[in-house]
């Protein structure tokens, strides 16, 4: 019980520490990823893409900034918070879909459980992969200057590409290969070849987005450091620095 209380207190402190506007954008990106993933943009024999790719890079750029400033544990906790909000949004979406049985609503909320379960599993595994890879690279290769521009770029690029491959493949494989034949699931079928093609191409596209916007991410991270954003949280929970947290 005490452990749960301590964890809740830590999460509350982190939510106070991170600028609320950034947290809102992050949570919205995670929720939008879930809904947009229902829409297939490209469907070829060797490749398929869903619309979630348009916003997924936002969430990973955010957790890179948080990992750099607050550490992997903080980024993991915020990822769980975002998943929790996503679960709540999906719950109300399903309730609305059941209360108002209308074809246009079914296009938005129908088959939600399969997308929800696939996206939750995929995003959680990918977020952990991203955050711990980011910290590992900092410890292994940039111990002397983990906060430098080069360190931020390399840590972000490698962790983003790896985690996006994990996220994309797990999601599309579960949502469009494993689940479609189950009752109430979204009846959209992809081949394994499409899943592999999508996971690699999406990871490349999302990495390019990260490359374009990483200077902005670095600028934000530097501003947080200069302004001692979340100083109370850092002193309490990261006394040895973000790389050790």
C-alpha positions as CSV (number, residue, x, y, z in Angstrom):
1,X,0.0,0.0,0.0
2,X,2.8,2.4,0.9
3,X,4.6,1.5,-2.4
4,X,1.4,2.4,-4.3
5,X,1.0,5.6,-2.4
6,X,4.7,6.6,-3.0
7,X,4.3,5.8,-6.8
8,X,1.1,7.9,-7.0
9,X,2.9,10.8,-5.2
10,X,5.8,10.5,-7.6
11,X,3.5,10.6,-10.7
12,X,1.7,13.6,-9.3
13,X,5.0,15.4,-8.7
14,X,6.0,14.6,-12.3
15,X,2.8,15.9,-13.7
16,X,3.3,19.2,-11.8
17,X,6.9,19.3,-13.0
18,X,6.4,18.9,-16.7
19,X,4.8,21.9,-18.5
20,X,1.1,21.2,-18.8
21,X,0.9,22.3,-22.5
22,X,3.6,19.7,-23.5
23,X,1.8,17.0,-21.5
24,X,-1.5,17.8,-23.2
25,X,0.0,17.6,-26.7
26,X,1.6,14.3,-25.8
27,X,-1.6,12.7,-24.5
28,X,-3.5,14.0,-27.5
29,X,-0.9,12.5,-29.9
30,X,-1.3,9.1,-28.2
31,X,-5.1,9.2,-28.3
32,X,-5.1,10.4,-32.0
33,X,-2.6,7.6,-32.9
34,X,-5.2,5.1,-31.6
35,X,-8.1,6.5,-33.7
36,X,-6.2,7.3,-36.8
37,X,-4.7,3.8,-36.9
38,X,-8.1,2.5,-38.1
39,X,-7.6,4.3,-41.4
40,X,-5.5,2.6,-44.0
41,X,-3.8,5.1,-46.3
42,X,-1.9,2.7,-48.5
43,X,-2.6,-1.0,-49.3
44,X,-0.2,-2.8,-51.6
45,X,0.8,-6.5,-51.7
46,X,4.1,-5.7,-49.9
47,X,3.2,-2.6,-47.9
48,X,0.3,-1.0,-46.0
49,X,0.2,2.3,-44.0
50,X,-2.3,3.6,-41.6
51,X,-3.0,7.2,-40.7
52,X,-1.5,6.9,-37.2
53,X,1.9,7.7,-38.8
54,X,1.0,11.3,-39.1
55,X,1.2,12.0,-35.3
56,X,3.1,9.1,-33.8
57,X,6.4,10.9,-34.1
58,X,5.1,13.7,-31.8
59,X,4.8,11.3,-28.8
60,X,8.3,9.9,-29.3
61,X,9.9,13.3,-29.6
62,X,8.2,14.3,-26.4
63,X,9.4,11.2,-24.4
64,X,12.9,11.9,-25.8
65,X,12.8,15.4,-24.3
66,X,11.4,14.0,-21.0
67,X,14.0,11.2,-20.9
68,X,16.8,13.7,-21.4
69,X,15.6,16.0,-18.6
70,X,13.9,13.7,-16.1
71,X,15.1,10.2,-17.0
72,X,13.6,7.0,-18.4
73,X,11.5,6.3,-15.3
74,X,9.7,9.6,-15.7
75,X,9.1,9.0,-19.5
76,X,7.7,5.6,-18.7
77,X,5.3,7.0,-16.1
78,X,4.0,9.6,-18.5
79,X,3.6,7.0,-21.2
80,X,1.4,5.0,-18.8
81,X,-0.6,8.1,-18.0
82,X,-1.2,8.7,-21.7
83,X,-2.3,5.1,-22.1
84,X,-4.6,5.5,-19.2
85,X,-6.3,8.5,-20.8
86,X,-6.5,6.6,-24.1
87,X,-8.3,3.8,-22.3
88,X,-10.8,6.2,-20.8
89,X,-11.4,7.9,-24.2
90,X,-11.9,4.5,-25.8
91,X,-14.3,3.4,-23.1
92,X,-16.6,6.4,-23.7
93,X,-16.3,5.9,-27.4
94,X,-17.5,2.3,-27.1
95,X,-20.3,3.4,-24.8
96,X,-21.4,6.0,-27.3
97,X,-21.2,3.5,-30.1
98,X,-23.5,1.1,-28.1
99,X,-26.0,3.8,-27.1
100,X,-26.3,5.3,-30.6
101,X,-26.2,2.5,-33.2
102,X,-25.5,4.5,-36.3
103,X,-23.3,3.6,-39.3
104,X,-21.3,6.8,-39.2
105,X,-20.5,6.3,-35.5
106,X,-19.5,2.7,-36.2
107,X,-16.9,4.0,-38.6
108,X,-15.3,5.9,-35.7
109,X,-15.8,3.6,-32.7
110,X,-16.6,0.2,-34.2
111,X,-14.2,-2.7,-33.6
112,X,-12.5,-0.4,-31.1
113,X,-11.3,-3.2,-28.7
114,X,-8.9,-4.8,-31.2
115,X,-7.3,-1.4,-32.1
116,X,-7.2,-0.4,-28.4
117,X,-5.6,-3.7,-27.2
118,X,-3.1,-3.7,-30.1
119,X,-2.1,-0.1,-29.7
120,X,-1.8,-0.3,-25.9
121,X,0.5,-3.3,-26.1
122,X,2.5,-1.9,-29.0
123,X,2.9,1.6,-27.5
124,X,3.8,0.4,-24.1
125,X,6.6,-2.0,-25.3
126,X,7.8,0.7,-27.8
127,X,7.9,3.4,-25.1
128,X,9.9,1.2,-22.8
129,X,12.3,0.3,-25.7
130,X,12.7,4.0,-26.6
131,X,13.3,5.4,-23.2
132,X,15.7,2.7,-22.0
133,X,17.6,2.7,-25.3
134,X,17.9,6.5,-25.1
135,X,19.4,6.3,-21.6
136,X,21.7,3.3,-22.5
137,X,23.2,5.3,-25.4
138,X,23.8,8.3,-23.1
139,X,25.5,6.1,-20.5
140,X,27.5,4.1,-23.0
141,X,28.7,6.7,-25.5
142,X,28.0,10.2,-24.1
143,X,28.8,9.9,-20.4
144,X,31.0,13.1,-20.6
145,X,28.4,15.2,-22.3
146,X,25.0,13.5,-22.3
147,X,23.1,16.8,-22.7
148,X,25.0,18.1,-25.8
149,X,23.4,18.6,-29.2
150,X,25.1,15.7,-30.8
151,X,24.2,13.4,-27.9
152,X,20.6,14.4,-28.0
153,X,20.4,13.8,-31.7
154,X,22.1,10.4,-31.7
155,X,20.2,9.2,-28.7
156,X,16.9,10.4,-30.2
157,X,17.5,9.1,-33.7
158,X,18.5,5.6,-32.7
159,X,16.0,5.1,-30.0
160,X,13.2,6.5,-32.2
161,X,14.0,4.2,-35.1
162,X,14.3,1.1,-33.0
163,X,11.1,1.8,-30.9
164,X,9.1,2.8,-34.0
165,X,10.0,-0.5,-35.7
166,X,8.8,-2.3,-32.5
167,X,5.6,-0.1,-32.2
168,X,4.6,-0.4,-35.9
169,X,5.2,-4.1,-36.2
170,X,3.5,-5.1,-33.0
171,X,0.5,-2.9,-33.6
172,X,-0.2,-3.9,-37.2
173,X,0.5,-7.5,-36.6
174,X,-1.8,-7.7,-33.7
175,X,-4.6,-5.5,-35.1
176,X,-4.6,-6.7,-38.6
177,X,-3.3,-10.2,-38.6
178,X,-4.0,-11.7,-35.1
179,X,-7.3,-10.0,-34.1
180,X,-9.5,-9.5,-37.2
181,X,-11.1,-12.9,-37.1
182,X,-12.2,-12.5,-33.5
183,X,-15.7,-11.4,-32.6
184,X,-16.2,-7.6,-32.6
185,X,-12.7,-6.9,-34.0
186,X,-12.1,-4.5,-36.8
187,X,-12.3,-6.7,-40.0
188,X,-9.3,-5.3,-41.7
189,X,-6.8,-7.9,-42.8
190,X,-3.1,-7.3,-43.7
191,X,-0.5,-9.9,-44.7
192,X,2.7,-10.4,-42.7
193,X,4.7,-8.9,-45.7
194,X,2.6,-5.8,-45.4
195,X,3.2,-5.6,-41.7
196,X,7.0,-5.9,-42.1
197,X,7.0,-3.3,-45.0
198,X,4.8,-0.9,-42.9
199,X,7.0,-1.3,-39.8
200,X,10.2,-0.4,-41.6
201,X,8.9,2.3,-43.9
202,X,6.9,4.0,-41.0
203,X,10.0,3.9,-38.8
204,X,12.0,5.6,-41.6
205,X,9.4,8.2,-42.1
206,X,9.0,8.9,-38.4
207,X,12.8,9.0,-38.1
208,X,12.8,11.7,-40.8
209,X,10.2,13.6,-38.9
210,X,12.4,13.3,-35.8
211,X,15.4,14.6,-37.7
212,X,13.4,17.6,-38.9
213,X,12.0,18.5,-35.5
214,X,14.8,17.3,-33.2
215,X,16.4,20.8,-33.2
216,X,13.1,22.0,-31.7
217,X,13.2,19.2,-29.2
218,X,16.8,20.1,-28.3
219,X,15.8,23.7,-27.9
220,X,13.0,22.8,-25.6
221,X,15.2,20.5,-23.5
222,X,17.8,23.3,-23.2
223,X,15.2,25.8,-22.1
224,X,13.9,23.3,-19.5
225,X,17.5,22.9,-18.2
226,X,18.2,26.7,-18.1
227,X,14.9,27.4,-16.3
228,X,15.3,24.5,-13.9
229,X,11.9,23.1,-14.9
230,X,10.8,20.5,-12.4
231,X,13.5,21.4,-10.0
232,X,11.6,19.9,-7.0
233,X,11.0,16.6,-8.8
234,X,14.7,16.4,-9.9
235,X,16.0,17.1,-6.5
236,X,13.7,14.5,-4.9
237,X,13.7,11.7,-7.5
238,X,16.7,12.3,-9.6
239,X,19.5,13.3,-7.2
240,X,22.2,11.6,-9.4
241,X,20.9,13.0,-12.7
242,X,18.5,12.0,-15.4
243,X,20.8,9.3,-16.8
244,X,20.7,7.4,-13.5
245,X,16.9,7.7,-13.1
